[in-house]
Amino acid sequence: MPEQMNTFEVIATPNGWKITGDIDANTVAALSEAFDGDHSATDGGVVLDLEGVTFIDSSGLRVLLDLSSRAQPGGVTLRSAPRSVRRLLELTGLSDTFRLDDAVTD
């Protein structure tokens, strides 16, 4: 049976970034690279639309934390974060590090 390929994308939007797919050790380099060119993070905040994120591990969380430290004082807003992302933030005690939009996806 063929292995299912995960499509990972980071797309710049007028309001920030839209991320789809797994955020893990295989994709964090691309995610970090996209954020490195984002000068809005130093201007006081950035919005990440995570509706299409299917998985996040500790390496992905580290990239989000790095972005959050650069995005001060505005910080990072996670829009439409799946329950799995919210759960990871709760388990790691990082829920208060990010602003979370009310829209929750499964």
N, C-alpha and C positions, 0 to 999 in steps of 0.2 A: 504494500500500500504506500503511495507517495506521501512524503512528509508535507504537512501543511505549512506554507510560508506565512509568516506574520508580516504585514505591511506596516512599516513604521514611517511616519511623516511628521515633519515639523514645518508648519506653514505660517509665514508672517501674515497677520491680518491688520487692519487699521487700528484695532483695539489691543493688539498683543500677539499671541501665538496660539495656534490650534495644533494640538498634538494628538496623534492617533497611533494605536498599536501598543506593543510592549515597551516599557521603559526599563531596560535591564543592562547588564554588562555588555551586551552586544550592540546596544543602541545609544549608550550615554555619550560616546564620543561625538556622534552627529548632533545630539541635543546640546551638548556643551558648546560645540562649534557654532551652532546657530545663535546661542545666547551671547557668545563672545563678541559677535558683531552687532549686538543690540545695545545701542547707546541710550535707548529710552530707560533702560534699567538704572542708569545713573541719574536720570532726571526725575526720579520720584515715584516709581511704581510701574508694574507691568501686570497684565492679565494673561493667564494661561487657561485656555479652553481645553479641559481634559475629558470631555464627553466620550471621545473615541479611544481613550486609554483602556487597554484590556488587562494590563498587569504593570506593577511597579515594584522594584526591589530596592535594597538599601543603596545601591550605586546610583539609581535614578533619584532617590530621595536626596542624596548628597549633592547632585547637580542642582536640584530645586533649592536646597539650602544655600548653596553658593550664590545662586541668582538672587535669593532673598537678601543676602547680606549686601549685595551690590545695589539693590533696588531701594535702599533706605533713603529718605524716611517713608516713602510711599508703600514699600513692601510689595509682596506678590499676592494677587488674588487668584484663587483656583476656582474657575467657573465650571459648573456641571461635573464635579469630581465624582467618579463612581464610588460606590460604597467601599470597595477594596482599597482605594486610595485614602479615603477618610479613616478607615480602620487602621491602616498603617500609621497614619499621623497620630491617632489615638494611642496605639500601642507603644509608639516611640516617644510619646509626650510632646509632640510637636504641633498639636492642633492649634495652639495660639500663635505659632510662627507665621501662619498664612491666613489671609482672609478667605473665607469660603462663601461662595454664592449659595443661595438657597436651593437652586436646582440640583437635585441629586439623581444620578442615573445608576442603573444596576450593571 
